[in-house]
């Protein structure tokens, strides 16, 4: 969990995200890494957002980030 003021990060790196009918600015981190000596590639995307923007986000919810649809796997609290 970040304790810094997210407004500065969201202003510089943010993209629009929509859950149900609510749209807010989020930061999408799309790292990838090779596992098992490059035989498997893991993609674990992460969205950083203000909890107040999506307070009830939970496992299985749909979220559209920058026009691309995703499913929530592990919402953090």
JOHUUR-V200657 format. One record per residue. N is the residue number from 0. SS is DSSP state (a for helix, b for strand, c for the rest). PHI is phi in degrees with one decimal (none if undefined). NEAR is the number of other ideal C-beta (glycine too) atoms within 12 Angstrom. Layout:
n=N ss=SS phi=PHI near=NEAR
n=N ss=SS phi=PHI near=NEAR
This chain:
n=0 ss=c phi=none near=10
n=1 ss=c phi=-83.6 near=16
n=2 ss=c phi=-108.3 near=5
n=3 ss=c phi=-74.2 near=12
n=4 ss=c phi=-73.8 near=10
n=5 ss=a phi=-70.2 near=24
n=6 ss=a phi=-55.0 near=17
n=7 ss=a phi=-65.7 near=13
n=8 ss=a phi=-67.2 near=20
n=9 ss=a phi=-63.2 near=24
n=10 ss=a phi=-63.4 near=12
n=11 ss=a phi=-84.4 near=11
n=12 ss=a phi=-120.5 near=19
n=13 ss=c phi=-76.3 near=25
n=14 ss=b phi=-133.6 near=26
n=15 ss=b phi=-76.8 near=22
n=16 ss=b phi=-134.0 near=33
n=17 ss=b phi=-129.8 near=26
n=18 ss=b phi=-124.2 near=28
n=19 ss=c phi=55.7 near=17
n=20 ss=c phi=-107.1 near=8
n=21 ss=b phi=-96.1 near=21
n=22 ss=b phi=-115.5 near=20
n=23 ss=b phi=-148.0 near=29
n=24 ss=b phi=-91.3 near=27
n=25 ss=b phi=-134.2 near=32
n=26 ss=b phi=-111.5 near=29
n=27 ss=b phi=-102.4 near=25
n=28 ss=b phi=-107.0 near=18
n=29 ss=c phi=-121.3 near=18
n=30 ss=c phi=-76.8 near=12
n=31 ss=b phi=-137.1 near=14
n=32 ss=b phi=-148.6 near=12
n=33 ss=b phi=-87.4 near=12
n=34 ss=b phi=-123.0 near=12
n=35 ss=c phi=54.6 near=9
n=36 ss=c phi=66.2 near=7
n=37 ss=c phi=88.0 near=10
n=38 ss=c phi=-81.5 near=8
n=39 ss=b phi=-133.0 near=11
n=40 ss=b phi=-113.4 near=13
n=41 ss=b phi=-101.5 near=14
n=42 ss=b phi=-123.4 near=15
n=43 ss=c phi=-124.7 near=15
n=44 ss=c phi=-73.0 near=23
n=45 ss=b phi=-135.0 near=22
n=46 ss=b phi=-115.5 near=39
n=47 ss=b phi=-105.1 near=27
n=48 ss=c phi=-150.0 near=36
n=49 ss=c phi=-77.1 near=24
n=50 ss=c phi=-55.6 near=18
n=51 ss=c phi=-63.4 near=11
n=52 ss=c phi=-74.0 near=26
n=53 ss=c phi=-134.1 near=30
n=54 ss=c phi=-66.2 near=16
n=55 ss=c phi=-110.2 near=15
n=56 ss=c phi=-61.7 near=30
n=57 ss=c phi=-142.4 near=18
n=58 ss=c phi=-51.3 near=13
n=59 ss=c phi=89.6 near=13
n=60 ss=c phi=-65.2 near=23
n=61 ss=b phi=-93.7 near=19
n=62 ss=b phi=-139.4 near=34
n=63 ss=b phi=-100.7 near=25
n=64 ss=b phi=-118.4 near=30
n=65 ss=c phi=53.5 near=21
n=66 ss=c phi=85.7 near=13
n=67 ss=b phi=-114.3 near=17
n=68 ss=b phi=-84.5 near=14
n=69 ss=b phi=-135.4 near=26
n=70 ss=b phi=-112.0 near=19
n=71 ss=c phi=-77.2 near=24
n=72 ss=c phi=-105.1 near=18
n=73 ss=c phi=-139.9 near=15
n=74 ss=c phi=-70.7 near=22
n=75 ss=c phi=-99.3 near=16
n=76 ss=c phi=-113.5 near=10
